Amino acid sequence: MSDQRIITPSTPIMAAPDDGAGRETDALFGEAVRMLADHGDWAEIRLETDGYEGFIRKTALGDLPPPTHHIIAPRALLTASPDIKSPASGYIPLGGLIHGEMNGETIAVTGPHGIIGHIPTRHALPLGVYEDDYVAVAEGLIGTPYRWGGRDSIGFDCSALVQLSLAASGVAVMRNSGDQEKTIGTTLSDIDELRRGDLVFWKGHVGIMADADRLLHANMHHAMTAIESLRSALPRLESVAGPITRLARP
């Protein structure tokens, strides 16, 4: 079956074609999906970004022109015209892919039936151009609510924070923390080696080092993305997730 793209800010990918099924992850605006099977109002799909498979509502799918830019801000607010005072018409989350035309300090974003709004130019970069510091992207997401299976920056989990932040810097990684642990970077042997940008893994959890001591992670203890001393947090984290399973440098 042919590829289509996500035409809503995001849409949940579910474990089954049922709104009550568990949320697996989110597909973001402009991301391509491969149609695997038809289930009435639902489509079984594979998300081309990371190969994740599941079920989404067909209303989230449509035709979009090929993307030209990727969103690097937590959320890029769409306004009805280039005038920032014009009414807001939605948003595109971090990691969303847009077809856009530059118009001074704004980018006109194309939807299935024409222009759907305008975003600030500083909220997107051309495809192939990336942020220099992925940790700075993650730091800009401090305070974002925690959401199990969430990948839209209105609410996401630990591994989505890692995936989206690294993607903004041009590093594509897998979606779930267990797969990230097996595939990202080189292994460090000791906690004293940690520096900014390194990753710390536990069973079912991952965090980003903001520096040699502070851990930045989306977590249920704070119910948001937060930053704290790794050494101070270790007893609490070990009581929930067990010992550290890997230290990695992307």
N, C-alpha and C positions, 0 to 999 in steps of 0.2 A: 504494500500500500504506500501511497505517496506521503511525503512530509507535509506537515502544516506547522503553524506557529501559534504561540499563546498570544491572545489578543486582549486579555484582561491584565491588570497589574500583576497578579499572580493567581494560581489556582492550585488547590491541594491535589496531590497524587495519592490516591487511596489504595488500601490493600485489596479492596473488592469493589465492584460497581454498586456502591451503597453509601449514602451520606453518613451512615452510622459506622462504617468500617473505619479501621485505624488509619490516621494520617501517616503516610510514609515520608513524604517530603513535599516541597512546593516546586512547581514550574513557574518561571518568571516571564514577564512580557518579552516577546520577541524570540524566545528560545524555540528551537525546532523540535518537533516530536515525530517519531515514526509510528504510524498507525499499525497496530498489530492485529486487532480484531474489533468488530463492531458489537456493542452490547446495548442497542437501543439508544437511550439518552446518554449512554456512556461509551467511551472509547478506551480500549486497552492500548497503552502506548509505551514507547521507549523514549526517554528524554535524551536527545542527542548530545547534550552537554556532558553528561557523565554516565550514560547508559542505564540510568535508573528506570525500572519498569513498574507499571501500576495502572490505575484507572482514573480517568478524569472526565468531568462533564464536557460534552461536546460543545456547549455554549462558550467554552473558553478557547475554542479553536477557530482559526480562520486563516485567510491568506494575507500575508504582509510582504512588502518588497524586501529584498535582502538587506540585512542590517549594515549600517555604516559606523555606528558608535556603540560603546558600552557605557552603562551608568556607573559612576565611581562615587557618587554621593550616597549617603544612607537612603535618601529618597529624593527624586527629582520631581518637584511639583509642576504639574501641567497647568498653564493658564490659557485662557481663551484667545489671547492675543499676545504679541511681544511685550505689551505694557504690563509690568508686574502688578499693577492695580486692577487688572482685568480679572473676572471671576475665575476661580480655580475649577478645573474640570477633571481632576484625578492626579495620579502620581505614577511614576515608574520606579521600582525599587532598585537598590544596589544589585548589580549583576544583570539587570535587564538589558536587552539588545534593541536598539532603535534604528530605523531609517530616518535620518534627519538631514535637513538643509539649513546651513548657517545663515543667520539673519542678524548681523551685528553681534549683539551680546546674548542672543538667544538662538535656539535651534528649534525649527519647526518639525514636529514629530508626526510621521505618517502612520495612520491606522488602516484598517481594512477598506475604508471608503474615503480616504483623503486625510487631511490634516486633523489631528485630534487635540492639538495643543502645542504649547511652546514651553521649553525649559531653558534655564540659564546655561550658557556654554560651559561654564566651569563645572557643571554637574556631569559632564560626559567627556569621553576621549574617543578619538577615532579608533577603529579596530586596528590592533597591532601597536598601539601606543598605550603605555601602562604607567601606573603610579610607581614611584621609586621605592617607597617604604610601605610594605604591606601591614606592618604593625600600626602605622599611623592610621591606616584605613580602619583597622579593628578598634583603635582607641576612639575614633569618631563615632563608634557604635555603643560606647559605654552608656548604660541606662536603658538600652533596648530591652523590652520584656522578653523573658524566656518563654519559648513555646516548643513543646515536644514535637519533633518532626518539622518544625517551622524553618523555612528558608527565605521567606520574604522578610525584609528588614523591619517590618512592624512587629516581628516576633520570631526568633529563631533559636536553635539549639547550639550546643557546643561545636559540633562538627561543621554546621553550616557557617558559623562565624569564621572558622578556619578556611573552609572552601571559598567563601565569597571574598574574604580579604586577600587570600593568595591569588585568586583569579583577577582581582583588580590590578595586581602587579604582574600579570602574565603567566602565573604558574597554575596549571590545571591539575587538580587533585580529585580523588574520589569523594563520595558524599558522606559515608559513615565513618565514625572514628576508628572502628576496627579495621576497615580497609585502609584508612589513612595511616594507621600505625604500621601496617605491613609494607607500605609502598613509598612513603615520603622520606626523602633525604637520607642523611647518614646518621648512624647511631652514635650517641655520646655515652661515655662510660661512667660518668660521675656527675652528680648534681652541681658540683662546684665548677663544672665547665660551662654551665648555662650562661647565655647572653641574650641580648635583645633579638627576638625573632625565632628563637628555638621553641620547640614544641615538647610538651610533657603529656604523656599518655597514661591513663589508668584503664581498667576494664570498663568500657562504655563511656569514657570521658576523655576530653582533650582540652588543653589550654595553651595559650601563647605567652611566652615570656616577654614582658615589656622592658625588662632589664635583667640583671643577674639575680634579682630577688623577687620582683613582683610578677604575679601571674594574672593574666587577662583572660577571662573565660565567661561563657554563657552558662549559667548554672542555676539549679533550683533553690539552693540555699539563699541566694540573694533575689531569686526570681527575676533575674535580669543579667545582662552583661556587666561584669564588675571587675575591679582590679584590687588585688590584695597581696600581702606577703605570702609567697609560696611556703616558706618554712613555718609560718604561723598557721597556715591553712592545712598543712599536711595531716595532722591528727584527725581533723574533721573529714577530709577527703578520703583518707585511708579507712575510716570507719564505715564509709558509704561504698566506696569503689575498690577497696583493697590497696595494695602497694602500687607504686609506680611500675608500669610495665615496659616503658621505653622512653628514652630522651632522644630527640631527633633534631637535626639542623637541616631545614629545607634547602 
